């Protein structure tokens, strides 16, 4: 049986995405995504825990992320975990683990619904990513959200 490497996250962008446009015409978007969890500890106190995830998206999803997301926006992503390594300036081996995005759904424009976005979710195209999935734009009904 083959292995499965699938990550599903719903969270808020921790900062505006960084976009690099490469010489070959492709783009890559990198950003941090915060997911939150609440639970009660053994003393019955509510604890809020935030996890930060490093996210990478390649063309054509990078262009969608560039145009329609900003710090604080809530998104749903599906992707896979990847770990890469490099040698720093001192020759020390460094590692990072990232989620490489395969699918994205734009959910909300941050925690302040009165903040006017540069682009609204309704402006986003219904988009099918070549060979990897699609971008879905949720309808007005919140029961249609994927969680």
Order of alpha helices (4+ residues) and beta strands (2+ residues): beta-beta-beta-beta-alpha-beta-beta-beta-beta
